[in-house]
Amino acid sequence: MRKVLGIIIIIMMLPIAQSEIDDYTSHPGNIPNFHNFNTPQLEPGERGIFSLEIQNRYIGNITDVSIYAEIYHRADIDDSETLVEINGANRPTITENCWNYKNNEENCSDSPNLESAEFNIEQLLVNQTVQLRFDVNTKEDTKEGTYFVRFSMSYEFNETDRNLQSRGFWDMEQWTNATTNLTEDYPGNINLNSLNVDGIIPDSSFGVKKPIPKWPLYLLITLTIVFAGLSVIFYLEEEETYPELNKWLQKMRGKFNQFWLSFKYRKGS
């Protein structure tokens, strides 16, 4: 009887313990911290580096860490489209991807495909930070706009496999269902069960855009200076404070009138 009673008590306690572990593991303030993003703003034909840092905020180590970054969407003022809707020749691409523990040597490898980067790390110790970077390449005919990057991260913590994903892995309907009409106190007020993940990490983005021509700005500045100078000169002429200036202006007017009459005469003949 005592043995049966002991088994019943253990079974009743198991869900409670698992719930506490999940609440801690999935809490937005505890999951690995994606931060210090450095996102390039490129002109078509340029190459840039996309980088970020990830910090382990758990009270224990995480192992078998795998991080995946993927370009998945493009948008501008006029339209929005998934990457697969863009012609392959007009897409930005990802090549080399590297990672390193902070202040340590880099470990680099080629990207698994042209739209994504993958990083496999043995472990992250408590409060340890890893730095990630990958190269973003564009061509002259790369389509301009803002390109969105989504992330996923898997690892083992407390002998349990965990999986984190960013917003870009779900459509609007799935996200709305997971963030509205919640009946339970979910970590971060998001129904992680419906999304089948252990936590939410951030999306990011980079830009591809031709620079705005600068000559109209320079022309505007030049005209402003010229008209400001003319305003001062005409004001001084009306005040008759500087006789020499008045003589010079009358001389310039005479030359201009002479030139204009000569021009009209030639045009008429």
C-alpha positions as a printed Julia matrix, in Angstrom:
269×3 Matrix{Float64}:
  0.0     0.0     0.0
  2.76    2.4     0.91
  4.59    1.55   -2.32
  1.49    2.26   -4.41
  0.89    5.52   -2.54
  4.49    6.58   -3.18
  4.17    5.93   -6.93
  0.94    7.97   -7.07
  2.59   10.9    -5.32
  5.57   10.82   -7.72
  3.27   10.74  -10.78
  1.26   13.71   -9.44
  4.43   15.73   -8.93
  5.93   15.14  -12.39
  3.71   17.53  -14.42
  4.27   20.31  -11.9
  8.04   19.94  -12.1
  7.93   19.86  -15.92
  5.74   22.97  -16.04
  8.15   24.9   -13.84
 11.08   23.9   -16.04
  9.21   24.96  -19.2
  8.19   28.31  -17.72
 11.79   29.04  -16.82
 13.26   27.76  -20.08
 10.81   29.64  -22.28
 10.67   32.91  -20.36
 11.69   35.84  -22.66
 14.17   37.01  -20.02
 15.9    33.64  -19.85
 16.15   32.34  -23.41
 19.44   33.06  -25.26
 19.77   36.76  -25.94
 20.09   37.76  -29.63
 21.59   41.24  -29.58
 24.17   43.67  -30.97
 22.96   43.26  -34.56
 25.09   44.92  -37.23
 23.03   44.93  -40.43
 24.45   46.24  -43.73
 22.84   48.86  -45.96
 24.15   48.08  -49.43
 24.11   49.56  -52.89
 23.43   47.04  -55.69
 26.76   45.39  -56.5
 28.2    45.82  -53.01
 29.12   43.2   -50.43
 28.57   43.58  -46.67
 28.79   41.73  -43.37
 25.75   40.83  -41.26
 26.71   40.11  -37.64
 25.15   39.56  -34.22
 25.89   38.16  -30.78
 24.07   35.49  -28.75
 24.41   35.18  -24.97
 23.44   32.19  -22.83
 21.29   33.59  -19.99
 20.36   30.26  -18.36
 21.83   29.15  -15.04
 23.25   26.1   -16.82
 25.19   25.31  -19.98
 23.5    24.58  -23.29
 24.97   22.01  -25.68
 24.65   20.84  -29.29
 23.79   24.38  -30.35
 22.63   24.9   -33.94
 21.68   28.34  -35.29
 20.09   28.94  -38.68
 19.66   32.3   -40.45
 17.69   32.67  -43.67
 16.68   35.52  -46.0
 12.97   34.96  -46.57
 11.16   38.17  -47.58
 11.58   41.5   -49.36
  9.54   44.69  -49.06
  9.58   48.3   -50.21
  7.11   51.19  -50.3
  5.22   49.74  -53.27
  5.07   46.0   -52.69
  6.07   42.97  -50.65
  7.07   39.46  -51.73
  8.68   36.26  -50.52
 12.21   35.53  -51.66
 11.1    32.6   -53.82
  8.95   35.02  -55.85
 12.07   36.93  -56.92
 14.08   35.75  -59.91
 17.2    33.93  -58.71
 19.49   36.33  -60.58
 17.98   39.32  -58.73
 18.32   38.0   -55.16
 21.04   38.83  -52.61
 23.08   35.81  -51.58
 24.89   34.54  -48.47
 28.35   33.01  -48.77
 30.87   32.53  -45.98
 29.56   32.25  -42.4
 31.8    32.42  -39.31
 31.38   32.15  -35.55
 33.61   32.57  -32.52
 33.42   32.75  -28.78
 34.02   36.35  -27.78
 37.71   37.27  -28.07
 38.56   33.85  -29.61
 39.49   32.78  -33.14
 36.8    32.44  -35.81
 35.5    29.17  -37.22
 34.37   29.67  -40.82
 32.61   27.53  -43.4
 30.63   27.89  -46.63
 26.89   28.49  -46.41
 24.62   25.46  -47.02
 22.85   27.41  -49.78
 22.72   30.93  -51.21
 19.85   32.14  -48.98
 20.92   30.88  -45.53
 23.74   30.52  -43.04
 24.15   27.73  -40.49
 26.28   27.65  -37.34
 26.98   24.51  -35.28
 28.49   25.14  -31.86
 29.43   22.5   -29.3
 28.24   24.42  -26.25
 27.58   27.78  -24.62
 28.58   28.1   -21.0
 26.64   30.11  -18.45
 26.68   33.8   -19.46
 28.96   33.04  -22.41
 28.57   34.99  -25.66
 29.13   33.78  -29.2
 29.6    36.12  -32.18
 28.14   35.21  -35.58
 28.65   36.78  -38.99
 27.92   36.0   -42.61
 28.62   37.74  -45.91
 25.77   39.27  -47.9
 26.47   39.67  -51.61
 24.55   41.7   -54.19
 24.85   42.34  -57.92
 24.07   45.38  -60.05
 20.65   43.91  -60.87
 19.79   42.82  -57.33
 16.27   43.98  -56.56
 16.18   46.95  -54.19
 14.3    46.93  -50.89
 14.45   45.73  -47.3
 15.28   42.04  -46.94
 14.1    40.24  -43.82
 16.14   37.53  -42.07
 14.59   34.89  -39.8
 16.4    32.8   -37.22
 15.98   29.43  -35.58
 18.05   27.98  -32.73
 18.08   24.47  -31.32
 20.05   23.17  -28.34
 19.94   20.8   -25.4
 19.27   22.14  -21.91
 18.6    20.04  -18.82
 18.8    16.92  -21.01
 15.91   18.19  -23.12
 15.98   19.37  -26.73
 14.76   22.95  -27.16
 13.82   24.9   -30.26
 13.48   28.68  -30.71
 12.24   30.47  -33.82
 11.63   34.04  -34.95
  8.45   35.68  -36.23
  9.25   34.99  -39.88
  8.42   31.27  -39.63
  4.64   31.85  -39.3
  2.04   33.6   -41.39
 -0.21   36.31  -40.0
 -3.06   33.94  -39.16
 -0.83   31.6   -37.15
  0.77   34.52  -35.29
 -2.58   36.14  -34.52
 -3.98   32.87  -33.15
 -0.93   32.49  -30.9
 -1.05   36.04  -29.51
 -4.78   36.7   -29.01
 -7.56   35.22  -26.89
 -5.1    33.52  -24.54
 -6.72   31.45  -21.79
 -3.51   30.67  -19.89
 -0.53   32.6   -18.62
  1.96   31.84  -21.4
  5.57   33.1   -21.32
  5.69   36.43  -23.13
  1.9    36.26  -23.66
  2.42   33.98  -26.68
  0.91   30.52  -27.02
  4.13   28.63  -27.7
  2.29   25.3   -27.84
  0.33   26.36  -30.94
  3.57   27.47  -32.61
  5.36   24.28  -31.51
  8.42   26.1   -30.13
 10.05   26.73  -26.76
 10.58   30.46  -27.26
 10.53   33.42  -29.64
 13.69   35.14  -30.9
 13.88   38.29  -33.07
 13.83   38.67  -36.84
 16.25   41.12  -38.43
 16.81   42.76  -41.82
 19.24   44.49  -44.17
 18.76   46.95  -47.02
 19.67   47.15  -50.7
 19.15   50.57  -52.28
 20.79   52.92  -54.72
 21.83   56.2   -53.08
 19.78   59.33  -53.71
 21.66   61.63  -56.19
 23.39   64.46  -54.33
 23.6    66.99  -57.16
 20.06   68.41  -56.55
 21.08   69.15  -52.96
 24.31   70.83  -54.05
 22.39   72.86  -56.66
 19.86   73.98  -54.06
 22.63   75.06  -51.67
 24.41   76.99  -54.46
 21.23   78.81  -55.52
 20.45   79.66  -51.9
 23.88   81.23  -51.46
 23.63   83.14  -54.76
 20.19   84.59  -54.04
 21.18   85.44  -50.47
 24.2    87.32  -51.8
 22.08   89.18  -54.37
 19.59   90.15  -51.68
 22.37   91.72  -49.6
 23.78   93.55  -52.61
 20.41   95.03  -53.66
 19.68   96.02  -50.08
 22.97   97.9   -49.84
 22.27   99.56  -53.18
 18.93  100.9   -51.98
 20.49  102.2   -48.79
 23.17  104.02  -50.85
 25.67  103.33  -48.1
 28.45  102.27  -50.48
 28.75  104.57  -53.55
 31.44  102.4   -55.13
 29.08   99.42  -54.99
 26.37  101.44  -56.74
 28.8   102.43  -59.51
 29.87   98.8   -59.98
 26.25   97.62  -60.17
 25.37  100.29  -62.75
 28.41   99.25  -64.79
 27.35   95.58  -64.65
 23.79   96.5   -65.68
 25.16   98.44  -68.67
 27.26   95.49  -69.8
 24.35   93.1   -69.37
 22.02   95.36  -71.38
 24.65   95.67  -74.1
 25.03   91.89  -74.24
 21.25   91.35  -74.32
 20.72   93.85  -77.15
 23.55   92.25  -79.12
 22.02   88.81  -78.61
 18.56   89.97  -79.72
 20.04   91.63  -82.81
 21.88   88.46  -83.87
 18.79   86.35  -83.24
 16.61   88.72  -85.3
 19.01   88.71  -88.23
